[in-house]
Amino acid sequence: MNTQTAVVPLEQRIAALRREVAQGRHGEALARLGPALAEYPQNRDLLLLAAICQRHLGRIDAALATLDTLAQLQPGFSLLHEERGLCHVVRKDAPAAIGALLQAVNINPALPMSWRMLEGVYRLTGDTDNAARAAGQREALAALPPPVVTATSLFSDGDIGPAEQIVRAFLLQHGDHPEAMRLLAKIGMVHNVMDDAETLLAGVMAIAPDHVPARYDYASCLVSRHKYAQAREQLAILLAIDPRHPDYRSLEATAVVGLGDHMRAIELYRDLLADAPGSPDLHLWLGHALKTIGELPEAIESYRASALARPDFGDAYWSLANLKRYRFEDAEIARMQAEEAGDRIMPTDRIHLCFALGKAFEDRGEFAESWRYYEQGNALQRAESRYDPAVFETNTRLQKAVCTPAFFAARENWGVPDRDPIFVVGLPRSGSTLLEQILASHSQVEGTHELADIQRVVHELQGREHDFINPRYPGVLAGLTPTDFAAMGQRYIDDTRAFRTDRPFFIDKMPNNFRHIGLIKLMLPNARIIDARRDPMSCCFSNLKQLYANGQEFAYGVEDIARYYRTYLDLMEHWDAAMPGTVLRVQHEDVVDDIEGSVRRILDFCDLPFEQACVDFHATKRSVRTPSSEQVRQPIFRDGLDQWRNYEPWLGPLHAALGDALDRYRT
């Protein structure tokens, strides 16, 4: 038997054990589970099956101990909480049973057993109102097709693949079904297929306009797609139904942040905190909004409150570190080190703490210890990433092949003639926020933020089948007509209007748009494009010590950031050759050395008259959302230009990996 068991795949062994449990053969199943758990002691399904068998055999203490082990490994697994609730039911411990079962359904609302047991326990304790609510949830699940309930339960517990298979098969067989469509949309959001998710949820709204949870998902999807104005339309409907719903109000705050109305966001976050003063997330988000408008003392207070509410909340400490001028106290550093070294800390919290500790020790001049934490944080973040540098390199090779001088000559003045946008592109940490602040200090220029609209156009051109070896984009550009580019350009102008006031020009500061300058030229031939460039050692090191909220996955390894910088140079050289004069290159070091001369050069390129306010950019009051928000509120300084030299003993591999980029970046 042991020899035979050893060659049977684990999935088959678990399936056989589930059949034994379903047939009530709990003793036999538990005997087989012993050897399986010895081989796979951390397997979620084996531990749950063992607890179920122990409960049925009357071994409640053993079952709860098994569930405690499972809870340490996967605390968000709903079925462990359901099973814990069932154990407490056997013990006739109503409060403990209710607590565990509520935890189960809060994670996974598609648990008929949990709702049924909650209904019964509530009735036994005389709580008829909650019993009726639990009964309503049970009846709602009973009204749904069983495959949809099963798929929803799997999805809630993170089993995305099986859930998707079940719900797709159901929709193919039965056609449109609001709850199935909603679930498939949520799966799409997990996979970051946001356009499909939006389409599905819009379909649910057409079929079932009173489906409140689906409308909330729809608003969430629109926020994720940076369609903040449309999201607020959906949220207005939800807030009319329940004005005090915390999720609706929180998502409303996210939407208004996206639209740049940070004062309104601060009002919303403070109102939410009045109802939930112990929420670490709300304190964090309030801190972000306060930082954006330059209210640093209050931002620090909010970040500290966030860390106090959850001592292992890495993002709270990293947010303090990311204030740049904040200095950690000894007690804070000791607390961060203790939390980072803990064996139960979540990976994302450990990553944030590593970067925060790197900054803390950098500020103290302890560069060896600082580098140790930066290096560890980067390694952990890189391990969580699926970044493949070949994807960007393939795109660059294809851009060169498609977007030739002859290609642009044949399409001259296609698109829309609007001159409104000024694109600031380049690598992150290259001085682009400084250029944005200079331009936004001009009376005719609106400072927005890093707009996602060009990225959205690229995503649509790429199509839903992402073939990274032979992608549709940029090759698809060759088959598009003048009307196509005009439509894309006009949509860009229309969609970005929500971020603007009455100023005639505005800035789009999405750094990665340098990859799509050819597309921008075809959509908006009169747009101005400025390439913010910085010395490669300074730029790459600055990226290596920066933890980004999302994206920029090339920034978490020496080889990755060096390859990205070199490929960026290759592509920018191509744009210069294919479209001479289209891009103004602005070297960060030159701006630092000669601010007025650089300002005059930038304004001349944009056909804007000189204004002294652009030289005195630090006096401009506006919201700044990037990590450089504090620096651009101060007069220009040279302190940050050569910070990498403090880490020179450890940056030899970066220097070697950059190769000729160390000289070529100035060409």
C-alpha positions, 0 to 999 in steps of 0.5 A, spaced: 500 500 500 505 504 501 509 503 495 502 504 491 500 510 495 507 514 493 506 514 486 499 516 486 498 524 485 496 528 491 490 530 488 488 523 487 489 521 494 485 527 496 479 526 492 479 519 494 479 521 502 474 526 500 469 520 498 471 516 504 469 522 508 462 523 504 461 516 505 462 517 513 468 512 513 471 517 518 476 512 522 478 509 515 479 516 512 483 519 518 488 512 518 490 514 511 490 521 513 496 520 518 501 518 512 499 523 507 500 529 513 507 526 515 509 527 507 505 534 506 504 537 513 502 544 511 497 541 506 490 545 507 486 540 504 489 534 508 488 538 515 481 540 513 479 533 512 483 531 518 479 536 523 472 533 519 474 526 521 476 528 528 470 532 529 465 526 527 469 521 531 468 526 537 475 528 538 473 535 538 480 537 542 484 534 537 480 537 531 480 544 534 488 543 535 488 541 527 484 547 525 489 551 529 495 549 525 491 550 519 489 557 521 497 559 522 498 557 515 492 559 512 488 564 516 483 566 510 481 559 509 473 560 510 472 552 511 477 552 517 472 557 520 466 553 518 469 547 521 471 551 527 464 553 528 461 546 527 466 544 533 463 549 537 456 547 536 458 540 538 460 543 544 454 547 545 458 554 545 454 558 542 458 565 542 464 561 540 460 558 534 457 564 532 464 568 532 467 562 528 461 561 523 461 569 522 468 569 520 467 564 515 461 567 511 465 574 511 470 571 507 466 566 503 458 568 503 457 562 499 457 557 505 450 554 505 452 550 511 455 556 515 448 560 514 444 554 516 448 553 522 448 560 524 440 561 523 440 555 528 444 557 533 441 564 533 434 561 534 437 557 540 440 564 543 433 568 542 436 572 537 430 572 532 433 578 527 440 575 526 436 568 525 432 571 520 438 575 516 442 568 516 435 564 513 435 570 508 442 568 506 441 561 506 435 562 501 438 566 497 444 561 496 438 556 495 435 560 489 442 560 485 444 554 481 448 549 485 454 550 480 454 558 481 454 557 488 460 552 488 464 556 483 463 562 488 465 558 494 471 556 490 473 563 488 472 566 495 477 561 498 482 563 492 481 557 488 481 561 482 482 556 476 477 551 478 472 556 479 473 559 472 472 553 469 465 551 473 462 558 471 464 558 464 461 552 463 455 554 466 454 560 462 456 556 455 450 552 457 445 556 460 447 563 457 447 570 461 446 569 468 447 575 473 450 572 478 455 567 474 457 573 470 458 577 476 463 572 478 466 571 472 467 579 472 471 578 479 475 572 476 477 577 470 479 583 475 483 578 479 487 576 472 487 583 471 483 583 465 479 589 466 476 590 460 472 584 460 470 585 467 467 592 465 463 589 459 461 583 464 459 588 469 455 593 465 451 587 462 449 585 469 447 592 470 443 592 463 439 585 466 439 586 473 439 594 475 437 593 482 443 588 483 446 592 488 453 588 490 454 587 482 453 595 482 459 596 487 463 591 483 462 595 477 464 601 480 470 598 483 472 595 476 471 602 473 476 605 479 481 600 477 481 602 470 482 609 472 475 611 470 473 615 476 468 620 473 464 614 471 465 610 477 462 616 481 456 615 477 455 608 479 457 610 487 452 616 487 446 610 486 449 606 491 450 612 496 442 614 495 440 607 497 445 607 503 449 613 504 453 611 510 455 604 507 463 604 509 465 600 503 461 605 498 464 611 502 471 608 502 470 607 494 468 614 493 474 617 497 478 613 492 475 615 486 475 623 488 483 622 489 483 619 482 480 625 480 485 630 484 480 632 489 484 631 495 480 636 500 474 632 499 478 625 500 480 628 506 473 629 508 471 622 507 476 619 510 475 623 516 468 621 516 469 614 515 474 614 521 469 617 526 465 611 525 472 606 525 477 610 529 481 603 529 482 602 522 489 602 520 487 602 512 483 609 513 489 612 517 494 610 512 489 613 506 488 619 510 496 620 510 496 619 503 491 624 501 495 629 507 501 628 504 499 629 497 497 636 499 503 638 503 500 637 510 506 633 512 505 634 520 498 631 519 500 626 514 505 623 519 500 623 525 496 619 520 501 614 518 503 613 526 496 612 528 496 606 522 502 603 525 499 603 532 493 600 530 496 594 527 504 594 529 506 589 523 503 594 518 509 595 513 505 600 509 505 605 514 512 604 516 514 605 509 509 611 508 513 614 513 520 612 510 517 615 503 516 622 506 524 622 505 525 628 510 522 624 516 527 621 521 525 614 525 526 614 532 530 609 535 524 605 538 521 605 531 527 602 528 527 597 534 519 596 533 520 595 525 526 590 526 522 586 531 516 585 526 520 584 520 524 578 524 517 575 526 515 568 523 508 570 522 508 576 518 505 577 511 510 577 506 507 584 503 509 587 510 516 584 511 517 587 504 515 594 506 518 594 512 525 592 509 525 598 505 523 602 510 529 600 514 533 601 508 531 608 509 532 609 516 539 606 516 541 610 510 538 616 514 543 614 519 549 613 515 549 606 516 550 604 509 552 597 510 546 595 514 541 600 509 544 596 503 542 589 507 535 591 508 534 594 501 537 588 498 533 583 502 526 587 500 528 587 493 529 580 493 523 579 496 519 583 491 522 580 485 520 573 488 513 575 488 513 578 481 512 575 474 516 580 470 520 578 464 525 583 461 524 580 454 517 582 454 519 590 453 525 588 449 521 584 444 516 590 444 522 595 443 524 591 437 518 591 434 517 598 435 523 599 431 521 595 425 514 598 425 515 605 426 520 607 421 521 614 418 517 612 412 512 609 416 511 616 420 512 620 413 506 616 410 502 618 416 503 625 417 498 629 421 494 623 422 490 624 429 487 630 432 490 637 431 489 638 439 495 641 442 493 641 449 497 635 452 504 635 454 507 628 455 513 628 460 516 621 459 522 617 462 524 612 467 521 613 474 526 617 479 529 621 473 526 628 475 520 627 471 516 630 477 520 636 477 519 638 470 511 637 471 512 642 477 516 647 473 510 646 467 504 646 472 507 653 475 505 656 468 499 660 468 497 656 462 498 649 464 494 644 468 498 639 472 494 632 473 498 626 474 500 619 471 494 618 467 493 611 464 489 613 458 495 611 453 496 605 457 489 603 456 489 604 448 495 600 448 491 594 452 485 595 447 490 595 441 494 589 444 487 585 444 485 580 449 490 574 447 496 576 450 502 573 446 508 576 448 512 572 443 508 575 437 504 581 440 499 584 436 501 591 438 505 595 435 504 591 428 497 593 429 498 600 428 500 599 420 493 597 419 489 603 422 486 608 418 486 616 419 479 615 422 482 610 427 487 614 430 483 621 430 478 617 434 483 614 439 486 621 439 479 625 440 477 619 446 484 621 449 482 628 449 475 627 452 477 622 457 482 626 460 478 632 461 475 630 467 482 631 470 483 639 468 480 646 469 480 651 464 487 652 462 489 650 455 494 645 456 495 639 461 501 635 463 500 627 462 506 624 467 506 617 466 513 615 465 512 609 461 509 612 455 516 613 452 514 606 450 509 608 446 511 615 443 509 612 436 502 611 438 502 618 441 505 621 435 499 618 430 494 620 435 496 627 437 501 629 432 501 636 435 502 634 442 509 636 446 513 630 449 519 631 454 524 626 456 526 626 463 533 623 463 538 622 469 545 619 470 544 611 469 547 610 476 543 615 480 537 613 476 537 606 477 540 606 484 534 611 486 529 605 483 533 600 487 531 603 494 524 605 492 518 600 493 512 602 488 505 601 490 504 598 483 507 596 477 515 598 475 517 591 476 523 592 473 526 596 479 527 590 484 533 587 481 540 590 479 540 586 472 533 588 471 533 595 472 540 596 468 537 592 462 531 596 462 535 603 462 539 600 456 533 598 452 530 605 454 536 608 451 535 604 445 528 606 444 529 613 445 535 613 440 530 610 435 524 615 436 529 621 435 531 618 428 524 616 426 521 623 428 527 628 429 525 634 433 519 630 436 522 629 443 525 634 447 531 631 452 531 634 459 537 632 463 536 632 470 543 634 472 542 640 467 536 642 470 539 642 477 545 646 475 541 651 471 534 652 473 532 658 469 536 656 462 532 649 463 526 653 464 526 657 458 528 651 454 522 647 456 517 653 455 520 655 448 519 647 446 512 648 448 511 655 445 509 658 452 512 665 454 517 665 460 514 666 467 518 667 473 513 662 477 516 656 473 523 658 476 520 659 483 516 652 482 517 650 489 512 656 491 506 653 487 501 650 491 498 643 488 497 636 489 503 632 488 502 624 488 509 621 486 515 619 491 518 626 489 512 630 492 516 633 498 522 635 494 518 639 489 516 643 494 523 646 496 528 650 492 532 646 487 538 642 491 544 638 489 544 633 495 540 627 491 545 627 485 550 622 487 547 619 493 549 612 490 556 613 491 554 612 499 553 605 496 559 604 491 562 598 495 555 594 493 554 597 486 559 594 482 554 589 479 550 595 477 556 599 474 558 593 470 551 591 467 549 598 465 555 598 460 556 603 455 549 606 458 554 610 462 556 614 457 551 613 451 545 616 456 548 623 454 549 622 447 
